[in-house]
Amino acid sequence: MRRLTAVQEKTIERFAKALIDEQNRRVLIPPMGDHEGFWFGGGSVVEGADGRLCLSGRYRNPGDSRHGVGKGERGLELAVFESRDRGASFQKLLSFSKKDLSRDGAEVISIEGSSLLLLDGRVELYVSTEKNGRNYPSELSSFQKPGTGIWSIDLLSAPRFEDLKSAQVEKVVASDEPTRLHVKDPVVLPMANGDTYLFYCTHPFSWSSTNSALAIRPAGASRFGASRHDLLDRGAAWDVAISRITGFLELPLVGIFRNGPPVTLVFYDGGECLRNHSAHPMGVERPRGYSCEELGGLGYVVDQDFSEVIRLSETAPYFVSPWGTGASRYASALLTAESVWAFWEQSQQSGAQPLVSNTLEMGRVEELLSANGG
């Protein structure tokens, strides 16, 4: 294990908590309703060569997959927004319905996480959807609830953002393994050697846990190879049921990291359980984190070596909303020449989860990553 010094790890913690500032954030994209079950987020942000910022995310309205698709709209739209004023405002550029993302005769039931990549003059948009038309393995067929499907990850690719709307929907990752039957929430990361890393989460047929996996597309190749599973082991305390990688940030080489090897922060969602459990009346009252209401964790890797993610948030989450259920999830970050941006989905008192954001100017970043911590 290649671990940083205790001082460096403490500096990372201080920086990350200033970046994902749960109190001093601004709502960037509100969901369609200000009530429980309404979300926007689960995407990523990229900076184009022309300086505009583009972000992806899904609108989710109430709906409960445990009872089939007749209980609500659920994930009903994939959207891409753009900002031409360096993030001061965002306007919707593209919208994809469930019908737009259906392929091979399989109807999309729900839309979930997405991720953007700019590579070799092209735009790639990865999206996870639940589709009908696929059945559970015969020996497990009784576990498939009526009206539900299986999750997989697809890709839309085009020369420009504006051309994505007419791009063909191509399958990227799907699984028939009972222990990893559902694959979703892609997070794509270009590597220094030209490879493309595709991180995503997996669920078993029984939806009893959330785990992280990785597929690699070698430089110059057109397809991703076999996946490595259990990339981020579920934790030992607050994240025993859920460990889902959601985003990355390569630390600027400033402060005490100026002369060291590159360090990549790993944001992940965690939870103690898959369904909300009642706490003991004499126990400490705290957000526990559960499916759709996850809490935020943090780790890191050195030299882009993802063979072992070093977890910093071992005994408690690092990121918890002060409102609602405490959910603070799908965190991602973007480094630009002048600042570092953070984006995440945050629970509100109403129960809704808008996409919120916080920005640290580079001068403040340098202070936070210095020896005295600014």
Buried (B, 14 or more C-beta within 10 A) or exposed (E): EEEBEEEBBEBBBBBBBBBBBBEEBEBBBBBBBEEBBBBBBBBBBBBBEEEBBBBBBBBBBBBEBEEEBEEBBBBBBBBBBBBBEBBEEBEEBBEBEBEBBBBEEBBBBBBBBBBBBBEEEEBBBBBBBBBBEBEBEEEBEEBBEEEBBBBBBBBBBBEEBEBBBEBEBEEBBBBEEBBBBBBBBBBBBBBEEEBBBBBBBBBBBEBEBBBBBBBBBBEEEEEBEEBEBEBBEBBEEBBBBBBBBBBBBBBBEBBBBEEBEBBBBBBBBBBBEBEBEEEEEEEEEBBBBBBBBBBBBBBBBBEBEBEBBBBBBEEEBBBBBEBBBBBBBBBBBBBBEEBBBBBBBBBBEBBBBBBBBBBBEBEBBBBBBBEEBB
